Amino acid sequence: MSDATPEPEPAPPTWPAQPQPAAPAWAAAPPPAPDFAPAVAVVAPAEPVLEPAPETAPSSTEHPRLNTLAVAALILAVLLSPLAALFGHIAAAQVARSRGRERGAVIAWIAVGLGYLWLVAGAVLGYVVWQLLGL
């Protein structure tokens, strides 16, 4: 058994120092002068300027018209048709987009409710008939 001291590990090789790149020529040059006049700041008036209302709102003499699709949806609902739900949804969207030029949103939503009622009733009735016939 020898009493030998362990040799130190060799140091890892070092990389030579890298030179720093020079700045590009365009970075040292001053920015060019603009070809246009500088912007002028516009100061808002102290009181807001009120513009007339757009033509979308009905005038005081004009009454909003009843949405015909809402009426058709209600007629379909009375005739026990599930299509009333579809037409009622479309009519309600039309009334909402009309910005007061049309009325009938309540009629449309009643038709939607009845249309879904008839859809569920038809599905239940179909299931019952299916079970009674033993299919």
C-alpha positions in Angstrom: 0.0 0.0 0.0 1.4 3.2 -1.0 0.8 6.5 0.4 0.3 8.5 -2.8 -1.5 11.7 -2.9 -4.1 12.1 -5.6 -3.1 14.3 -8.5 -5.2 17.4 -9.0 -7.5 17.3 -12.1 -6.3 19.4 -15.0 -8.0 22.8 -15.4 -10.5 22.9 -18.3 -9.2 24.8 -21.4 -10.3 28.5 -21.5 -11.6 30.1 -24.6 -9.9 33.1 -25.9 -11.6 36.5 -25.3 -14.0 37.4 -28.1 -13.7 40.9 -29.6 -16.8 43.1 -29.3 -18.4 44.0 -32.6 -18.3 47.5 -33.8 -21.6 49.5 -33.9 -23.1 49.8 -37.3 -22.7 53.1 -39.2 -26.4 53.8 -39.2 -26.5 53.7 -35.4 -24.0 56.5 -35.0 -25.7 58.9 -37.5 -28.3 61.4 -36.3 -31.9 60.7 -37.4 -32.9 62.5 -40.6 -35.2 65.6 -40.4 -38.9 64.9 -41.2 -40.2 66.0 -44.6 -43.5 67.3 -43.1 -44.6 70.0 -40.8 -45.0 69.0 -37.1 -48.5 68.1 -35.9 -50.7 70.7 -34.4 -52.5 69.9 -31.2 -56.3 70.4 -31.4 -57.9 71.4 -28.1 -61.4 70.1 -27.5 -64.1 72.7 -26.7 -65.2 73.1 -23.1 -68.8 72.1 -23.9 -69.6 69.0 -25.8 -71.2 69.5 -29.2 -74.5 67.7 -29.5 -75.2 66.1 -32.8 -78.7 65.2 -34.0 -80.0 61.7 -33.3 -79.5 59.2 -36.1 -82.4 58.4 -38.4 -82.7 54.9 -36.8 -85.0 56.1 -34.0 -88.7 56.5 -34.9 -90.1 60.0 -34.9 -92.8 61.0 -32.6 -95.5 60.6 -35.3 -94.2 57.3 -36.7 -95.3 54.2 -34.8 -93.1 51.1 -34.7 -94.4 48.4 -37.0 -95.2 44.9 -35.8 -92.7 42.3 -36.9 -94.5 39.9 -39.2 -92.2 37.0 -38.5 -93.2 37.3 -34.8 -96.8 37.1 -35.8 -96.1 34.1 -38.1 -94.3 32.4 -35.2 -97.2 32.9 -32.9 -99.6 31.5 -35.5 -97.3 28.4 -35.8 -97.3 28.1 -32.0 -101.1 28.1 -31.9 -101.1 25.4 -34.6 -98.9 23.3 -32.3 -95.8 23.5 -34.5 -92.3 23.2 -33.0 -91.1 25.5 -35.9 -92.5 28.3 -33.8 -89.4 28.2 -31.6 -87.1 28.7 -34.6 -89.1 31.5 -36.1 -89.6 33.1 -32.7 -85.9 33.3 -32.1 -85.3 34.9 -35.5 -88.1 37.4 -34.9 -86.8 38.3 -31.5 -83.3 39.0 -33.0 -84.9 41.1 -35.7 -86.8 43.2 -33.2 -83.7 43.7 -31.1 -81.6 44.8 -34.1 -84.3 47.3 -35.3 -83.6 49.8 -32.5 -87.2 50.7 -31.9 -88.5 50.6 -35.5 -90.2 47.2 -34.9 -92.2 45.8 -32.0 -93.2 42.3 -31.2 -90.5 40.9 -29.0 -93.0 39.6 -26.4 -95.0 37.9 -29.1 -91.8 36.3 -30.4 -90.7 35.0 -27.0 -94.1 33.6 -26.3 -93.9 31.7 -29.6 -90.4 30.5 -28.7 -91.7 29.1 -25.4 -94.7 27.4 -27.0 -92.6 26.1 -29.8 -90.2 24.4 -27.3 -93.3 23.1 -25.4 -94.7 21.5 -28.5 -91.2 20.1 -29.3 -90.9 18.4 -25.9 -94.6 17.3 -26.1 -94.0 15.7 -29.5 -90.9 13.9 -28.3 -92.7 12.5 -25.3 -95.7 11.5 -27.4 -93.4 9.8 -29.9 -91.7 7.9 -27.2 -95.0 6.7 -25.7 -96.3 5.6 -29.1 -92.9 3.9 -29.7 -93.3 1.9 -26.5 -97.0 1.1 -27.1 -96.3 -0.3 -30.5 -93.3 -2.3 -29.1 -90.9 -1.2 -31.7 
